């Protein structure tokens, strides 16, 4: 049994890594928003911006397959150092070569690097998290992730959007994230190798859970890729853009718990239907209020984020309700790729609608995706079998990072 001193040392090491992850994600949060604003200033078409932003998620998905072999070959610290350096460099090159084609290539490289960086940090957290505290470490990781992404939005107030400073700050933050990892005394961990459930079997297990994970990717990819451009195009100042983006993310951080609590006591399919319906209404309302007071738009964004950011967690819970504990890692890993596929497509479709309908096309896109998912939920309620609430697995606040983080999920079997 670990002593109090051992646990104290463990939590100190965990804190150090969470600090590194927080620094990294503050930079990532700023990166998305700064590029969206810069694309608007440089008069990129919304279609070109959508393609640029979707490239990040293409690189992210590719990295999910390639980065584990890189880490096994070069080791955790050397891989992390190399990827952090490359990602930091891409931020600077964005400021030097302002061209949609170049940016698309850079975003692909950045997405590839980011999933590798997540894998290294999450591998160490998996080693450091004692079994008795695995749930708390995972909860802390989720909280740090969302709060860091939200905090990063306010750094768009530093420097001129059309200048070098913001992207320079991104580069600095991505480089600083290396420090806690480089100085860790924890031995290099094993890299989790997760096999995947086939997409066909996953859909057979839970058609609604699989569809919800894909829809979550469509929504989140479009939000992170096009949200800042939307806020700028409707006339918000830089501080207004930061408020809009951060309100949506903080809503997702703060409202996951009450929605998750409800999902443990009611039919999740009905709850998901309600979440999608309310979020679709909020997106439409936000579009109608864009010319009204900023406060009302921020309130809508906060509530919208609080609902939409739970859809992926609900999709995982819906799948977990129908599988054994031994299958949780494999199913969650496949769901992560399904979400990634949606995130690749989302910014492109949203860009097309914004090109056709103006900035408000993004809210139309959100409403259409959510309405379609709500209708699918209603259909599954009619044709699918209901699982008694007493047999449902517990909902756990979930983030979308790398498959390595899944091992920290308290629903997975102990290693």
C-alpha positions in Angstrom: 0.0 0.0 0.0 1.5 3.4 -0.9 2.4 5.7 2.0 1.2 9.2 2.4 4.7 10.4 1.3 4.5 8.3 -1.8 1.1 9.7 -2.7 2.3 13.2 -2.0 5.2 12.7 -4.4 2.9 11.2 -7.0 0.5 14.1 -6.9 3.4 16.6 -7.1 4.5 14.8 -10.3 0.9 14.8 -11.6 0.6 18.5 -10.9 3.8 19.1 -12.9 2.4 17.3 -15.9 -1.0 19.0 -15.6 0.8 22.3 -15.6 2.6 21.3 -18.8 -0.7 20.2 -20.4 -2.3 23.4 -19.3 0.4 25.6 -20.9 0.2 23.5 -24.1 -3.6 23.9 -24.3 -3.6 27.6 -23.6 -1.4 27.9 -26.7 -3.7 25.6 -28.7 -6.8 27.6 -27.7 -5.1 30.8 -28.8 -3.8 29.1 -32.0 -7.3 28.2 -33.3 -8.8 31.6 -32.5 -5.8 33.7 -33.8 -5.8 31.8 -37.1 -9.5 32.2 -37.6 -9.3 36.0 -37.0 -6.2 36.3 -39.2 -7.9 34.4 -42.0 -10.7 37.0 -41.9 -8.2 39.9 -42.0 -6.4 38.3 -44.9 -9.7 37.9 -46.7 -9.5 34.1 -47.1 -12.8 32.8 -48.4 -14.8 30.9 -45.8 -14.4 27.8 -48.0 -10.6 28.2 -47.9 -10.7 28.8 -44.2 -12.8 25.6 -43.6 -10.3 23.6 -45.6 -7.4 25.0 -43.7 -9.0 24.3 -40.3 -10.1 20.8 -41.3 -6.5 20.0 -42.2 -5.6 20.1 -38.5 -8.0 17.3 -37.8 -6.7 15.3 -40.8 -3.2 15.5 -39.2 -4.7 14.6 -35.8 -6.3 11.4 -37.1 -3.2 10.4 -39.1 -1.0 10.9 -36.0 -3.2 8.6 -34.0 -1.9 5.8 -36.2 1.6 6.9 -36.8 2.8 8.5 -33.5 2.8 5.3 -31.3 5.5 3.8 -33.6 7.5 7.0 -33.4 7.4 7.0 -29.6 8.3 3.3 -29.3 11.3 3.9 -31.6 12.7 7.2 -30.3 11.4 7.3 -26.7 8.9 9.6 -25.0 11.1 12.6 -24.2 12.9 12.7 -27.6 9.6 12.4 -29.5 8.0 15.0 -27.3 10.9 17.4 -27.8 10.9 16.9 -31.6 7.1 17.3 -32.0 7.0 20.3 -29.6 9.7 22.0 -31.6 8.0 21.3 -34.9 4.6 22.5 -33.6 6.2 25.7 -32.2 7.9 26.3 -35.6 4.6 26.0 -37.5 3.1 28.8 -35.5 5.9 31.1 -36.6 5.7 30.0 -40.2 1.9 30.9 -40.3 3.0 34.5 -39.7 5.7 34.4 -42.4 3.8 32.7 -45.2 0.2 33.9 -45.2 -1.3 31.6 -47.9 -4.3 29.2 -47.6 -2.4 26.3 -49.2 0.7 26.8 -47.0 -1.6 27.1 -43.9 -3.4 23.9 -44.8 -0.1 22.0 -44.9 1.0 23.6 -41.7 -2.3 22.8 -39.9 -1.9 19.2 -41.0 1.6 19.0 -39.5 0.4 20.8 -36.3 -2.5 18.3 -35.8 -0.1 15.4 -36.3 2.3 16.9 -33.7 -0.4 17.6 -31.2 -1.7 14.1 -31.0 1.8 12.9 -30.4 2.3 15.5 -27.7 -0.9 14.4 -26.0 0.1 10.7 -26.2 3.4 11.4 -24.4 1.9 13.4 -21.6 -1.0 11.1 -21.1 1.3 8.1 -21.0 3.1 9.6 -18.0 -0.2 10.5 -16.3 -1.3 6.9 -16.7 1.8 5.8 -14.9 1.6 8.4 -12.2 -2.1 8.0 -11.4 -2.6 5.5 -8.6 -5.5 3.2 -9.0 -7.3 4.6 -6.0 -7.1 8.1 -7.5 -7.4 7.3 -11.2 -10.9 8.9 -11.4 -9.7 12.1 -9.7 -6.7 12.4 -12.0 -8.9 11.9 -15.0 -11.4 14.5 -13.8 -8.5 17.0 -13.1 -7.2 16.3 -16.6 -10.6 17.1 -18.2 -11.0 20.2 -16.1 -7.5 21.5 -16.9 -8.0 20.8 -20.6 -11.3 22.8 -21.0 -10.2 25.6 -18.7 -6.9 26.0 -20.5 -8.6 26.1 -23.9 -11.0 28.7 -22.6 -8.3 30.8 -21.1 -6.3 30.8 -24.3 -9.1 32.7 -26.0 -8.3 35.9 -24.1 -4.7 36.0 -25.4 -6.1 37.3 -28.7 -6.1 40.6 -26.8 -2.3 40.5 -26.8 -0.9 42.3 -29.8 -2.4 43.0 -33.2 -4.3 40.1 -34.9 -2.7 41.0 -38.2 0.8 41.1 -36.7 3.4 38.6 -35.4 2.8 38.8 -31.6 -0.1 36.4 -31.2 1.4 33.6 -33.2 4.7 34.3 -31.4 3.0 33.8 -28.1 1.6 30.5 -29.4 5.1 29.4 -30.3 6.4 30.4 -26.8 3.6 28.4 -25.0 4.1 25.3 -27.1 7.8 25.4 -26.3 7.3 26.1 -22.6 5.1 23.0 -22.4 8.2 20.9 -23.0 9.8 22.0 -19.7 7.7 19.9 -17.2 8.2 16.8 -19.4 11.9 17.3 -19.9 12.6 17.6 -16.2 10.4 14.7 -15.0 12.1 12.0 -13.0 9.5 9.5 -13.7 10.8 6.6 -15.9 9.5 6.5 -19.4 6.2 4.6 -19.4 5.0 1.9 -21.7 2.9 3.2 -24.6 -0.7 1.9 -24.4 -1.5 -0.1 -27.5 -5.2 -0.1 -28.1 -6.9 -2.3 -30.6 -10.1 -1.0 -32.2 -13.6 -2.3 -32.6 -14.6 -2.4 -36.2 -16.9 0.5 -37.2 -19.5 -2.0 -38.3 -19.5 -3.8 -35.0 -19.5 -0.4 -33.1 -22.6 0.7 -35.0 -24.3 -2.7 -34.3 -23.5 -2.2 -30.6 -25.0 1.3 -30.5 -26.2 3.0 -33.6 -27.1 6.1 -31.7 -23.8 6.3 -29.8 -21.8 6.0 -33.0 -23.9 8.6 -34.8 -23.7 11.0 -31.8 -19.9 10.7 -31.7 -19.7 11.5 -35.4 -22.1 14.4 -35.0 -20.1 15.7 -32.0 -17.1 15.8 -34.4 -19.1 17.7 -37.0 -20.1 20.3 -34.3 -16.8 20.7 -32.4 -14.6 20.7 -35.5 -16.7 23.5 -37.0 -16.7 25.5 -33.7 -13.0 25.4 -33.1 -12.3 25.9 -36.8 -14.8 28.6 -37.7 -16.1 30.0 -34.4 -13.6 32.9 -34.2 -14.2 33.8 -37.9 -18.0 33.8 -37.3 -17.6 36.1 -34.3 -15.4 38.5 -36.2 -17.7 38.5 -39.3 -20.7 39.5 -37.2 -18.8 42.6 -36.0 -17.5 41.6 -32.6 -14.3 43.2 -31.3 -11.3 41.1 -30.4 -12.5 41.0 -26.8 -16.0 40.1 -28.0 -14.5 37.2 -30.0 -12.6 36.0 -26.9 -15.7 36.3 -24.8 -17.8 34.3 -27.3 -15.3 31.5 -27.7 -14.4 31.2 -24.0 -18.1 31.3 -23.0 -18.8 28.3 -25.2 -15.8 26.3 -23.9 -16.4 27.3 -20.2 -20.1 26.3 -20.6 -18.9 22.9 -21.7 -16.6 22.7 -18.7 -19.1 23.7 -16.1 -22.3 22.1 -17.4 -21.0 18.6 -18.1 -21.6 17.5 -14.5 -25.3 18.3 -14.2 -26.0 16.7 -17.7 -24.0 13.7 -16.7 -25.9 13.4 -13.4 -29.2 13.4 -15.3 -27.9 10.8 -17.7 -27.3 8.4 -14.9 -30.9 8.6 -13.7 -32.9 8.8 -17.0 -33.0 7.2 -20.4 -29.9 8.6 -22.1 -31.5 8.4 -25.5 -34.3 10.8 -24.4 -31.8 13.0 -22.7 -29.7 13.2 -25.8 -32.8 14.1 -27.8 -33.5 17.0 -25.4 -29.9 18.1 -25.4 -29.8 18.3 -29.2 -33.2 20.0 -29.4 -32.3 22.7 -26.9 -28.8 23.2 -28.5 -30.4 23.6 -31.9 -32.8 26.2 -30.5 -29.9 28.1 -28.8 -27.9 28.1 -32.1 -30.9 29.6 -33.9 -31.5 32.1 -31.1 -27.8 33.1 -31.2 -28.1 33.8 -34.9 -31.2 36.0 -34.3 -29.5 37.8 -31.4 -26.2 38.5 -33.2 -27.2 42.2 -33.8 -28.6 42.6 -30.2 -26.6 43.0 -27.0 -23.4 41.0 -26.7 -24.5 39.7 -23.3 -27.4 37.7 -24.8 -25.1 36.2 -27.4 -22.6 35.2 -24.7 -25.4 33.6 -22.6 -26.6 31.6 -25.6 -23.0 30.5 -26.3 -22.4 29.5 -22.7 -25.6 27.3 -22.7 -24.9 26.0 -26.2 -21.4 24.9 -25.2 -22.7 23.3 -22.0 -25.1 21.1 -24.0 -23.0 20.4 -27.1 -19.8 19.4 -25.3 -21.7 16.7 -23.5 -22.8 14.9 -26.7 -19.5 13.1 -27.0 -19.6 12.0 -23.4 -23.2 10.7 -23.9 -22.1 8.8 -27.0 -19.4 7.0 -25.0 -21.8 6.3 -22.2 -24.4 4.9 -24.7 -21.9 2.5 -26.2 -20.5 1.5 -22.8 -24.1 0.5 -21.7 -24.0 -2.4 -24.1 -20.5 -3.7 -23.8 -18.4 -5.5 -21.2 -15.7 -3.7 -19.2 -13.0 -5.5 -21.2 -14.2 -3.9 -24.4 -14.4 -0.3 -23.1 -10.9 0.8 -24.3 -11.3 -0.7 -27.8 -14.8 0.8 -28.3 -13.7 4.2 -27.0 -10.7 4.3 -29.3 -12.9 3.6 -32.3 -15.4 6.3 -31.2 -12.5 8.7 -31.0 -11.7 8.1 -34.7 -15.4 8.4 -35.6 -15.4 11.8 -33.8 -12.2 12.7 -35.7 -13.7 11.9 -39.0 -16.6 14.3 -38.2 -14.1 17.0 -37.1 -12.4 16.8 -40.5 -15.7 17.3 -42.4 -17.3 19.8 -40.1 -15.2 23.0 -40.9 -15.5 22.3 -44.7 -19.4 22.1 -44.7 -19.6 25.0 -42.3 -17.4 27.0 -44.6 -19.6 26.3 -47.6 -22.7 27.4 -45.7 -21.0 30.6 -44.5 -19.9 31.3 -48.0 -23.5 30.9 -49.2 -25.4 32.5 -46.3 -22.9 34.8 -44.7 -21.5 34.5 -41.2 -24.8 33.3 -39.8 -24.4 30.1 -41.9 -22.4 28.7 -39.0 -25.4 28.8 -36.7 -27.6 27.4 -39.4 -25.0 24.6 -39.8 -25.1 23.9 -36.0 -28.9 23.9 -36.0 -29.2 21.5 -38.9 -26.7 19.0 -37.5 -28.3 19.1 -34.1 -31.8 18.8 -35.5 -30.8 15.9 -37.7 -29.3 14.1 -34.6 -32.4 14.9 -32.6 -34.6 13.3 -35.3 -32.4 10.3 -35.4 -32.7 10.0 -31.6 -36.5 10.0 -32.0 -36.3 7.3 -34.6 -34.0 5.1 -32.4 -36.5 5.6 -29.5 -39.1 4.0 -31.7 -37.1 1.1 -33.1 -34.4 0.5 -30.6 -34.5 -1.4 -27.3 -34.5 0.5 -24.0 -31.9 -0.4 -21.4 -33.2 -0.1 -17.8 -31.7 2.9 -16.1 -30.5 0.6 -13.3 -28.2 -1.2 -15.8 -26.7 1.9 -17.3 -23.0 2.5 -16.7 -21.9 5.7 -15.0 -21.4 8.9 -17.1 -17.9 10.3 -17.0 -16.9 13.8 -18.1 -14.9 13.1 -21.3 -12.5 15.0 -23.5 -11.3 14.4 -27.0 -7.5 14.0 -27.1 -5.6 10.8 -27.8 -6.4 7.1 -27.2 -3.8 7.0 -24.5 -6.1 9.2 -22.2 -8.7 6.5 -22.3 -6.7 4.4 -19.9 -7.3 7.0 -17.2 -11.1 6.7 -17.6 -12.3 5.1 -14.4 -14.7 2.9 -16.4 -11.8 1.0 -18.1 -10.5 -2.1 -16.4 -7.4 -1.8 -14.1 -4.2 -2.5 -15.9 
